[in-house]
């Protein structure tokens, strides 16, 4: 077996790469990574230069892989290390470039090292060692793995990486029959609040349509993309992902793309662009034409919960941050990242910082859990 570096996901066979991906997880599919590159979203220009690793056996077959990017800026990562970069700068050391294993612009949990079941441990070790070697040889400050799955954390820690903990808010499907069955688990006051929010949408004569990628026409995209762009432009920047990216996704992996649109008789007033696997829904981007009371909650949360219940999906990850999600049934959930820094003194200092930060995150998760809307059990 050997591990080599490639500069585009198109250098490897889609079928071989995808054979290592399980549960129809969209973000590690060859088609998803290729759309990022083809659209220019993951490129030198955006600070995401593809430097993927693949493990190949003696027959030339791909038996392992890890998406990796040479980063020259912190944008689109959602694991914030600005203070680390500032500390390096103050010490007269470069923090960029660095290597990052992540799904660009996509803070969702999932596997980050793909490998065949046979020799899985050896393959993972070879890939990580290769990543460390490349980090050293290219003069980078560090190597980071963002939002890995929970079961990868012990391995990454054993490989000498520093482990960072954070928190998102996720919804768990406890075999609910329908939305009302879900609301029965709420306290009376919280249940009343959610019903009031959903009622406001009906009072505004807004109805929702759900479409997968193959059901979206050019006309649909012409109405969806302006709303999506508006969310970013309000903050003075262009969106990370363009219409060409989404349309390639809709063409190549249509069943993984789910779009919710809120509509009146005249217009589309809101949109949520999501992705799905075999067992989870992932909320990614939303937009609206104007502020309408409770429209964000309906578009981004309640419609997704309805979809998960109807399609028997186990999990809904609606995105980062947002304590307002708690009262709507999303529970605080641990997320992780792993970090390897070449500079020993900085590595030691950051390790101590992460130890303190983990204690804070644990306290925050415990405090947030006290405010979930679910009935208290004795």
C-alpha positions in Angstrom: 0.0 0.0 0.0 1.1 3.6 -0.6 -0.5 7.0 0.0 -0.1 9.7 -2.6 -1.2 13.3 -3.0 -3.5 14.4 -5.8 -4.4 17.9 -6.9 -8.0 17.3 -7.9 -10.6 14.7 -7.0 -11.0 14.1 -10.8 -7.7 12.3 -10.7 -9.4 9.3 -9.1 -12.3 7.1 -10.2 -15.7 8.2 -8.9 -16.8 4.6 -8.5 -13.7 3.6 -6.5 -13.8 6.7 -4.3 -17.5 6.4 -3.6 -17.2 2.7 -2.8 -15.5 3.8 0.5 -18.3 6.1 1.4 -21.2 4.7 3.5 -24.8 5.7 4.3 -25.0 7.8 1.1 -23.2 10.6 3.0 -23.3 13.4 0.5 -20.3 15.6 1.5 -17.7 13.0 0.8 -19.1 11.8 -2.5 -16.8 12.3 -5.5 -19.6 14.3 -7.2 -19.8 16.8 -4.3 -16.1 17.4 -4.0 -15.9 17.6 -7.8 -18.6 20.2 -7.9 -16.7 22.3 -5.4 -13.7 22.2 -7.7 -15.5 22.6 -11.0 -17.4 25.6 -9.8 -14.2 27.3 -8.5 -15.6 27.2 -4.9 -12.6 25.1 -3.7 -9.6 26.6 -5.5 -6.4 28.6 -5.0 -8.5 31.7 -5.6 -10.7 31.0 -2.6 -7.9 29.8 -0.3 -9.0 26.1 -0.7 -6.4 24.4 -2.9 -7.2 20.7 -3.2 -4.4 18.4 -1.9 -6.3 15.2 -1.4 -4.7 12.0 -0.1 -5.5 8.5 -1.6 -4.2 5.1 -0.4 -3.7 2.6 -3.2 -3.0 -1.1 -3.0 -0.7 -3.2 -5.2 -3.4 -3.7 -7.8 -3.8 0.1 -8.2 -7.2 0.2 -6.4 -8.1 3.0 -4.1 -8.6 1.6 -0.6 -8.5 4.8 1.4 -8.8 8.5 1.0 -9.0 11.8 2.8 -10.0 15.2 1.3 -7.4 17.8 2.2 -6.8 21.4 1.3 -4.0 23.9 1.5 -5.5 26.9 3.2 -4.3 30.5 2.9 -7.1 32.1 4.9 -9.6 31.1 7.6 -12.8 31.4 5.6 -15.4 28.7 5.3 -14.0 26.5 8.1 -16.4 27.2 11.0 -13.8 26.1 13.6 -12.3 29.4 14.6 -8.6 29.7 15.1 -8.2 33.5 14.6 -6.5 33.9 18.0 -4.0 31.1 17.1 -3.1 32.9 13.8 -2.8 36.2 15.7 -0.5 34.6 18.3 1.7 33.3 15.5 1.8 36.7 13.8 2.8 38.4 17.1 5.6 35.9 17.5 6.9 36.7 14.0 5.8 33.2 12.6 3.5 32.4 9.7 0.3 30.6 10.5 -0.6 30.3 6.8 -0.5 28.2 4.8 -1.9 25.4 6.8 -3.5 22.1 5.8 -7.2 21.4 6.6 -9.2 18.2 6.2 -12.8 19.4 6.0 -15.7 19.8 3.7 -15.3 23.4 2.4 -18.0 25.8 3.7 -19.9 22.9 5.3 -19.8 22.5 9.1 -21.4 19.1 9.3 -20.2 16.0 11.2 -19.1 12.9 9.4 -16.2 10.6 8.6 -13.1 12.4 7.4 -10.9 9.4 6.6 -12.4 6.9 4.1 -11.0 3.4 4.0 -11.9 -0.2 3.1 -12.9 -2.4 6.0 -9.9 -4.6 5.4 -6.7 -3.2 7.0 -8.8 -0.1 8.1 -6.5 0.8 11.0 -3.3 0.5 8.9 -4.9 2.6 6.1 -5.9 5.4 8.6 -2.5 5.5 10.1 -0.7 5.7 6.7 -3.0 8.5 5.6 -2.4 10.6 8.7 1.3 10.0 8.7 1.4 11.1 5.1 -0.6 14.3 6.0 2.0 15.0 8.8 4.9 14.5 6.4 3.4 16.8 3.7 2.7 19.4 6.3 6.4 19.4 7.3 7.8 19.2 3.8 5.6 22.1 2.5 6.6 24.4 5.4 3.1 24.7 6.8 2.3 25.6 10.4 -0.2 22.9 11.1 -2.7 20.3 10.0 -6.4 20.3 11.1 -9.3 17.9 10.8 -12.7 19.6 11.2 -16.0 18.0 12.3 -14.8 14.4 12.2 -17.2 11.7 13.4 -17.2 10.8 17.1 -15.6 7.4 16.5 -12.6 9.0 14.8 -11.7 11.0 17.8 -9.9 8.3 19.9 -7.8 7.4 16.8 -6.9 11.0 16.1 -5.9 11.6 19.7 -3.7 8.5 19.6 -2.0 9.9 16.5 -0.9 12.8 18.6 -3.5 15.4 17.5 -5.0 17.9 19.9 -8.7 17.5 20.4 -11.1 20.5 20.4 -14.7 20.3 21.5 -17.6 22.6 20.5 -21.4 22.5 20.4 -24.1 22.5 17.8 -27.9 21.9 18.2 -29.3 18.7 16.6 -32.7 17.1 16.4 -33.1 13.4 17.1 -36.0 11.4 15.7 -37.4 9.2 18.4 -39.6 7.3 15.9 -42.2 10.1 15.8 -45.4 9.4 13.8 -45.9 13.0 12.8 -45.2 16.5 14.0 -48.0 16.5 16.6 -46.5 13.3 18.0 -43.2 15.1 18.4 -44.9 18.1 20.1 -46.4 15.8 22.7 -43.0 15.5 24.2 -42.9 19.2 24.9 -44.1 21.0 28.0 -47.5 22.7 27.5 -46.1 26.2 27.2 -43.4 25.3 24.7 -45.9 23.2 22.6 -48.2 26.2 22.5 -45.4 28.5 21.3 -44.4 26.2 18.4 -48.1 25.8 17.3 -48.5 29.6 17.4 -45.4 30.1 15.2 -46.6 27.6 12.6 -50.1 29.2 12.7 -48.6 32.6 11.8 -47.3 31.1 8.5 -50.7 29.8 7.6 -52.2 33.2 8.4 -49.8 34.8 6.0 -51.1 32.3 3.3 -47.6 30.8 2.9 -47.4 27.1 1.8 -44.4 25.0 1.4 -43.1 22.9 -1.5 -40.3 20.2 -1.1 -38.3 19.3 -4.1 -35.2 17.1 -4.7 -32.5 18.0 -7.2 -34.0 16.3 -10.2 -37.3 18.1 -9.6 -35.8 21.6 -9.8 -36.1 23.4 -13.1 -34.1 26.4 -14.4 -37.1 28.5 -13.5 -37.0 27.2 -9.9 -33.3 28.0 -9.6 -34.0 31.5 -11.0 -36.3 32.1 -8.0 -34.2 30.3 -5.4 -30.7 31.6 -5.9 -31.6 35.4 -5.4 -33.0 34.6 -2.0 -30.0 32.5 -1.1 -27.6 35.3 -2.2 -29.6 37.9 -0.3 -28.7 36.3 3.0 -25.0 36.7 2.3 -25.2 40.2 0.7 -26.9 41.5 3.8 -23.5 41.0 5.5 -21.6 42.6 2.6 -20.2 39.5 0.9 -20.9 37.1 -1.9 -22.0 33.6 -1.0 -19.4 30.9 -0.8 -21.2 28.7 -3.4 -22.6 29.8 -6.7 -25.6 28.6 -8.7 -23.3 26.5 -10.9 -22.3 24.5 -7.9 -25.9 23.7 -6.9 -27.0 22.9 -10.4 -24.1 20.4 -10.8 -25.1 18.8 -7.5 -28.7 18.7 -8.7 -27.6 17.0 -11.9 -25.0 14.6 -10.4 -26.5 13.5 -7.1 -30.1 14.8 -7.2 -31.4 12.5 -4.4 -29.0 14.1 -1.9 -30.3 17.7 -2.5 -33.5 18.8 -0.8 -34.9 22.3 -1.2 -37.8 23.7 0.8 -39.6 26.8 -0.6 -42.1 29.0 1.1 -44.6 30.4 -1.4 -47.5 32.7 -1.7 -49.8 32.8 -4.7 -47.5 35.3 -6.3 -43.9 34.7 -5.1 -41.4 32.5 -3.5 -40.8 34.2 -0.1 -38.3 31.8 1.5 -35.9 28.9 0.8 -33.9 26.4 2.7 -31.2 24.4 0.7 -30.5 21.2 2.5 -28.7 17.9 1.8 -29.5 14.4 3.0 -27.9 11.0 3.5 -29.7 7.7 4.1 -30.3 8.6 7.8 -29.8 12.4 8.2 -30.9 15.8 6.9 -28.4 18.6 6.9 -29.6 22.2 6.8 -27.2 24.5 5.0 -28.4 27.7 3.5 -31.6 29.8 3.7 -32.9 33.1 2.3 -36.1 35.2 2.4 -37.5 38.2 0.6 -38.5 40.0 3.7 -39.0 39.6 7.4 -42.2 37.7 8.2 -42.7 36.6 11.8 -41.7 32.9 12.3 -40.8 32.4 8.7 -37.2 31.5 9.5 -38.3 28.9 12.1 -40.8 27.3 9.7 -38.4 27.3 6.7 -35.3 26.1 8.4 -36.5 24.0 11.3 -40.1 22.8 11.2 -40.2 21.9 7.5 -37.0 19.9 8.1 -38.4 18.1 11.1 -41.6 17.2 9.1 -39.3 15.9 6.3 -37.3 13.7 8.7 -40.4 12.2 10.3 -42.0 11.5 7.0 -38.8 9.9 5.5 -37.8 8.2 8.7 -34.5 10.0 9.0 -32.8 9.7 12.4 -31.1 13.1 12.6 -31.4 16.7 11.6 -28.4 18.9 11.7 -29.7 22.4 10.9 -26.3 24.3 10.9 -24.0 26.0 13.3 -24.8 28.2 16.4 -28.3 29.5 17.2 -29.5 29.0 20.8 -33.0 29.8 19.5 -33.0 26.3 18.2 -33.2 24.9 21.7 -36.8 25.8 22.4 -37.8 24.3 19.1 -36.6 20.8 19.9 -32.9 20.8 19.0 -30.6 19.5 21.7 -27.0 20.6 22.4 -24.6 18.1 20.9 -20.8 17.7 21.0 -18.8 18.4 17.9 -15.1 17.9 17.4 -12.0 18.9 15.6 -8.4 17.7 15.7 -5.2 19.8 15.4 -1.5 19.1 14.9 0.9 22.0 15.1 4.6 21.7 14.3 5.8 24.4 16.7 6.2 22.6 20.0 5.7 25.6 22.3 2.6 26.7 20.5 1.3 23.2 20.5 1.8 22.9 24.3 0.1 26.3 24.9 -2.9 25.5 22.7 -3.2 22.1 24.3 -3.6 23.8 27.7 -6.1 26.2 26.2 -8.1 23.4 24.7 -8.3 21.6 28.1 -9.8 24.7 29.7 -12.1 25.3 26.7 -13.5 21.7 26.9 -14.5 22.3 30.5 -16.3 25.5 29.4 -18.1 23.7 26.5 -19.2 20.9 28.9 -20.7 23.5 31.3 -22.4 25.2 28.4 -23.9 21.9 27.1 -25.2 21.1 30.6 -26.7 24.6 30.9 -28.3 24.5 27.5 -29.7 21.1 28.1 -31.7 22.6 31.0 -33.6 24.8 28.6 -34.8 22.2 26.1 -38.6 22.2 25.7 -39.1 18.6 26.6 -41.1 17.4 29.6 -39.0 16.9 32.6 -38.7 13.3 33.7 -38.4 12.3 37.3 
